[in-house]
Amino acid sequence: MNHDNYTDGYISEILRSVRTIAVVGASPKDVRPSFFVTKYMMDKGYTVFPVNPGHAGGEIAGALTYASLADIPEPIDMVDIFRTSSAVPGIAEEVLALDPLPKVVWMQLSVRDDASAARLEEAGIQVVMDRCPKIEYARLSGEIGWNGINSRVISSKKPLLRKGFQSFGLRPR
């Protein structure tokens, strides 16, 4: 996989196929990007599990917070890493110990670890690095265009209105 350039198809297929997301490094502070991404993905219909050992048992964005990935009581489709690149190898170990394995490990903006990505891909897990699922969702669904940002997506198709505040969503296959 070329982790320097992802196709829109690769990203949109991931966002269409996952339903449960664990956000490792979620913050209870509503001004932090990890809080906003957690809330945004919940608002788009995903089941999100915040993971933060310092806040385990409490709530982040209205969801019960877990101390580790292993503590989450149901299978996880995607792990979104909101930690530094140096923390990724340990998180990758935690991911590889899960049963069943998640479909995707997503590393947030500026987070990249090629060695961990290779290990995860060898185990059959898709990897995205240095991207934000909230930004990609908004870009691919056309929502980001409301802010005057070029989404690099041109379509004559009428947007599919989904539940939620101003939510067009991604088109299902």
N, C-alpha and C positions, 0 to 999 in steps of 0.2 A: 504494500500500500504506500502510495506517495502521500506522506503526511504534510507536505508543503502546499498541496493544492487538492482540495476535496471537490468533487462534482456536486452540483445541486441535487442530483438524483441520489447520491450516496447519503447526503445529510437528510433530505426529505424522507427517504425510505426509513431511516433510523427514527425520525420523529413521528412517523406514521405507525411504526411497528411497536414501539415501546408504550407501556401503560403505567408501569411503576418505576419511580426514580428515587434513588438514595442520593441525597446531597451531603457529601462528606465535607465538613467545615462550614455547615450552615450556621448563621449568626442570628441570635435573637434581637439584634439591633436593627430596627427597620430602615436605617439609612445605609446599611451595608449591601453591597451587590448580591451577596449570597442570600440574604433575606428576600430581596426583590425578585431574584430568579426563582426561589422556592415558591413564593406567592404567585408569581406569574404562571409558572408551570401548573400549579394547582388550579388556577383560574381557567386554564386551557383544558382541564379535564384529566390531567395526569394525577395519579396517587403518588404523593411525594413524602418520603421519610427523611426528615432532617437527622443528620448524624453529627453529634458534638458531645464528647464525653463530659465536658464541663457543664452541660445543661441537660444531661440525660434524665428522663422522667418529667421534664418540664415540657413546655410547648414553644414551638417556633412557627410563626404564621398559622397558628391554630392546630398544628399537627404535633403529636407526641414525638419527642426527640429521643433518639437512641444513642448509646455510648459507642457502639461499633456496628459494622455491617452484619456481623454474626448474630446480633441481638434482634434484628428485624424479623418479625414472625412470618413473613411470606416471601415467596421468590421475588427477586428484583430484576427488572429488565435492563435498567441502566444505572450506572454509578457515575455521578457528576462530581468531579474533584475540585473543590474550592480550597486547595492547600498549595503550598509552594512545590516547585518541581522536585526539591530534595525529599519531600514526603511521599512522592509517588511510588517508589519501590516498596515501601512498607504497606501502602494501601493496595498495591498490586498483589502482594502476598495474601492480604486479607480477602481480596476478590477471588483469587485462585483457590482459596480454602472453602468457598461457598458451594453448596449443593442444593439446587442446580446453579450452574454458573450464569451470571448475567449475560445478556446479548451484547451489551455495549459498555465500554468505559469511556467517558467523555472528560477531557481535561480542559479547564477553563482558560480564558485569555491569559497568555504569558506562561502557562503551565505546559511543560513538555519534558518527556523522558523517553527517548527512543528505545533504550534497552528494555524498559518495562513494557512499552508498546509491542515490541517484538515478542516478548514472553506471553503477553495476553493474546496476541493474534495467533501464536502457535497453539493456544488452548481453544481457539475458535471464537474468540471474542473480538468484535469490531472495536476499533479505537478511533477517537477524534481528539486531536490536541490543538491547543491554542485557539479555541473557538468557544462561543457562549451559546448554549441551546436556546436561550431566550431571544438573543439577537437573531440567530438563524431562523427560529420559528417565525418571528415577526417579519424578517426579510422575505422568506419564502411564501408566507401567507399574504403578503402585501400590506400588512399592518404598519410596517416601518415607514412606508411611503407617506403615511399621514403626517409624519414629522418633516417631510420634505427631503428625505434621504433616498438616494438612488438605490433601489433594491437589486438592480441588475437582472430583474425578472420582468419580461414583457409578455403579456398574455391578453388575448381577446376574450377569454372565458370569463363569464360572470362569477364573481367570488361566491363561494359556498358559505352562507351565513350559519354560524354555529352558536350554541348557547354561550352566554357570557357577555360581558360588556364589550361592545365593539369588537367582536371576535369573528373574523372570517375563517380562521383555521386553515389547515392544509387539506387539500383534496384527497379523499381516500382513493385507492386504486380501484 
